[in-house]
Amino acid sequence: MLQNVLLGLHIIISIGLIVVVVLQSGKSAGLGTIGGGAENIFGKKKGLDELLNRATAFLAAGFMITSLTLTVLRK
């Protein structure tokens, strides 16, 4: 029973992690200021990028914890 709940949570965290990583802007997005990217100059996307970075870290930690717990329960 506990293993099934953890497996479901693991799948939800996995999907969330994929979505959050896909939504993040790439490292080359910082070069947009050369071409006149106003959102980078005025910092409009900074808050969203920080939120996505924190969400990625939180979901990655949850993914590792559920992975290890499922491995221990399987033995």
ROKOLVEX-873933 format. One record per residue: residue number from 1; residue in three letters; x, y, z of N, C-alpha, C in turn. Coordinates in nm, 3 decimals. Example, Ala and Ser with C-alpha at 12.3 -4.5 7.8 and 13.67 -1.06 7.14 Angstrom:
<nodes>
NODE,i,aa,n_px,n_py,n_pz,ca_px,ca_py,ca_pz,c_px,c_py,c_pz
NODE,1,Ala,1.319,-0.569,0.780,1.230,-0.450,0.780,1.320,-0.330,0.780
NODE,2,Ser,1.285,-0.225,0.708,1.367,-0.106,0.714,1.290,0.003,0.787
</nodes>
This chain:
<nodes>
NODE,i,aa,n_px,n_py,n_pz,ca_px,ca_py,ca_pz,c_px,c_py,c_pz
NODE,1,Met,0.082,-0.119,0.000,0.000,0.000,0.000,0.086,0.126,0.000
NODE,2,Leu,0.183,0.132,0.093,0.272,0.247,0.101,0.357,0.259,-0.025
NODE,3,Gln,0.397,0.144,-0.079,0.478,0.145,-0.200,0.399,0.201,-0.318
NODE,4,Asn,0.270,0.170,-0.327,0.186,0.223,-0.435,0.166,0.373,-0.422
NODE,5,Val,0.149,0.422,-0.301,0.134,0.566,-0.279,0.263,0.639,-0.316
NODE,6,Leu,0.375,0.584,-0.273,0.504,0.644,-0.307,0.532,0.641,-0.457
NODE,7,Leu,0.491,0.534,-0.522,0.509,0.524,-0.667,0.426,0.631,-0.739
NODE,8,Gly,0.303,0.651,-0.694,0.219,0.756,-0.752,0.278,0.894,-0.730
NODE,9,Leu,0.327,0.919,-0.609,0.392,1.047,-0.579,0.518,1.065,-0.663
NODE,10,His,0.593,0.958,-0.682,0.715,0.961,-0.763,0.683,0.998,-0.908
NODE,11,Ile,0.577,0.943,-0.961,0.536,0.974,-1.099,0.493,1.120,-1.111
NODE,12,Ile,0.418,1.169,-1.014,0.374,1.310,-1.016,0.494,1.404,-1.007
NODE,13,Ile,0.588,1.372,-0.919,0.709,1.455,-0.906,0.790,1.450,-1.034
NODE,14,Ser,0.799,1.335,-1.097,0.874,1.321,-1.222,0.816,1.409,-1.332
NODE,15,Ile,0.686,1.406,-1.346,0.619,1.488,-1.448,0.637,1.636,-1.416
NODE,16,Gly,0.623,1.672,-1.290,0.644,1.811,-1.250,0.785,1.859,-1.277
NODE,17,Leu,0.882,1.773,-1.252,1.022,1.808,-1.276,1.048,1.829,-1.425
NODE,18,Ile,0.992,1.744,-1.507,1.006,1.760,-1.652,0.947,1.892,-1.698
NODE,19,Val,0.828,1.924,-1.650,0.760,2.047,-1.691,0.839,2.170,-1.647
NODE,20,Val,0.887,2.170,-1.525,0.961,2.286,-1.474,1.092,2.306,-1.550
NODE,21,Val,1.161,2.198,-1.582,1.287,2.210,-1.656,1.261,2.261,-1.797
NODE,22,Val,1.155,2.215,-1.860,1.123,2.260,-1.996,1.085,2.408,-1.997
NODE,23,Leu,1.021,2.457,-1.892,0.979,2.596,-1.886,1.093,2.694,-1.861
NODE,24,Gln,1.206,2.645,-1.812,1.318,2.734,-1.781,1.381,2.787,-1.909
NODE,25,Ser,1.428,2.911,-1.901,1.498,2.968,-2.015,1.641,2.917,-2.015
NODE,26,Gly,1.699,2.906,-2.134,1.834,2.855,-2.146,1.938,2.956,-2.101
NODE,27,Lys,2.059,2.910,-2.085,2.168,2.998,-2.043,2.202,3.100,-2.151
NODE,28,Ser,2.174,3.070,-2.276,2.204,3.164,-2.384,2.103,3.278,-2.390
NODE,29,Ala,1.998,3.271,-2.309,1.898,3.378,-2.308,1.957,3.508,-2.257
NODE,30,Gly,2.064,3.502,-2.182,2.131,3.622,-2.133,2.193,3.704,-2.245
NODE,31,Leu,2.216,3.643,-2.359,2.273,3.715,-2.473,2.168,3.800,-2.544
NODE,32,Gly,2.044,3.791,-2.502,1.937,3.869,-2.565,1.954,4.018,-2.544
NODE,33,Thr,2.028,4.061,-2.445,2.049,4.204,-2.422,2.133,4.265,-2.532
NODE,34,Ile,2.214,4.184,-2.597,2.296,4.236,-2.708,2.204,4.278,-2.822
NODE,35,Gly,2.103,4.200,-2.848,2.009,4.230,-2.956,1.897,4.322,-2.914
NODE,36,Gly,1.897,4.370,-2.792,1.795,4.464,-2.747,1.683,4.399,-2.669
NODE,37,Gly,1.709,4.289,-2.602,1.607,4.223,-2.522,1.574,4.302,-2.397
NODE,38,Ala,1.466,4.378,-2.400,1.433,4.469,-2.291,1.396,4.396,-2.162
NODE,39,Glu,1.340,4.276,-2.172,1.301,4.207,-2.049,1.422,4.169,-1.966
NODE,40,Asn,1.537,4.148,-2.028,1.657,4.116,-1.951,1.718,4.241,-1.890
NODE,41,Ile,1.705,4.354,-1.957,1.760,4.479,-1.904,1.681,4.524,-1.782
NODE,42,Phe,1.550,4.517,-1.790,1.465,4.566,-1.681,1.432,4.459,-1.579
NODE,43,Gly,1.476,4.337,-1.599,1.461,4.231,-1.500,1.321,4.175,-1.487
NODE,44,Lys,1.244,4.171,-1.592,1.107,4.122,-1.584,1.102,3.970,-1.562
NODE,45,Lys,1.198,3.896,-1.616,1.194,3.750,-1.608,1.272,3.696,-1.489
NODE,46,Lys,1.340,3.782,-1.417,1.426,3.735,-1.308,1.346,3.662,-1.200
NODE,47,Gly,1.231,3.715,-1.162,1.150,3.652,-1.059,1.100,3.514,-1.100
NODE,48,Leu,1.060,3.502,-1.226,1.012,3.374,-1.277,1.124,3.272,-1.283
NODE,49,Asp,1.242,3.314,-1.326,1.356,3.224,-1.332,1.395,3.175,-1.192
NODE,50,Glu,1.391,3.263,-1.094,1.423,3.223,-0.957,1.320,3.124,-0.904
NODE,51,Leu,1.193,3.148,-0.934,1.088,3.057,-0.890,1.105,2.919,-0.954
NODE,52,Leu,1.136,2.918,-1.083,1.155,2.790,-1.152,1.281,2.718,-1.101
NODE,53,Asn,1.385,2.792,-1.066,1.505,2.730,-1.010,1.476,2.666,-0.874
NODE,54,Arg,1.400,2.736,-0.792,1.364,2.680,-0.660,1.273,2.558,-0.676
NODE,55,Ala,1.178,2.566,-0.769,1.089,2.453,-0.793,1.167,2.333,-0.843
NODE,56,Thr,1.266,2.356,-0.928,1.351,2.248,-0.979,1.427,2.181,-0.865
NODE,57,Ala,1.484,2.262,-0.778,1.559,2.206,-0.665,1.468,2.126,-0.572
NODE,58,Phe,1.350,2.179,-0.543,1.255,2.111,-0.456,1.208,1.979,-0.517
NODE,59,Leu,1.172,1.982,-0.645,1.125,1.861,-0.711,1.238,1.759,-0.728
NODE,60,Ala,1.360,1.805,-0.753,1.472,1.712,-0.765,1.499,1.642,-0.632
NODE,61,Ala,1.490,1.718,-0.522,1.508,1.657,-0.390,1.397,1.555,-0.362
NODE,62,Gly,1.274,1.591,-0.397,1.163,1.497,-0.380,1.181,1.372,-0.465
NODE,63,Phe,1.232,1.390,-0.587,1.257,1.277,-0.676,1.362,1.183,-0.616
NODE,64,Met,1.469,1.240,-0.563,1.574,1.157,-0.502,1.522,1.083,-0.380
NODE,65,Ile,1.446,1.152,-0.296,1.394,1.090,-0.174,1.299,0.976,-0.207
NODE,66,Thr,1.206,1.000,-0.301,1.112,0.893,-0.337,1.183,0.778,-0.407
NODE,67,Ser,1.285,0.808,-0.487,1.361,0.701,-0.553,1.431,0.611,-0.451
NODE,68,Leu,1.498,0.675,-0.355,1.568,0.597,-0.253,1.471,0.518,-0.165
NODE,69,Thr,1.359,0.580,-0.131,1.261,0.512,-0.047,1.200,0.393,-0.119
NODE,70,Leu,1.168,0.409,-0.247,1.113,0.297,-0.324,1.215,0.185,-0.338
NODE,71,Thr,1.342,0.220,-0.350,1.446,0.117,-0.361,1.460,0.039,-0.230
NODE,72,Val,1.456,0.110,-0.119,1.467,0.043,0.011,1.344,-0.045,0.037
NODE,73,Leu,1.226,0.001,0.001,1.105,-0.076,0.025,1.096,-0.200,-0.066
NODE,74,Arg,1.162,-0.197,-0.178,1.155,-0.308,-0.272,1.232,-0.429,-0.222
NODE,75,Lys,1.332,-0.408,-0.138,1.417,-0.519,-0.089,1.345,-0.603,0.012
</nodes>
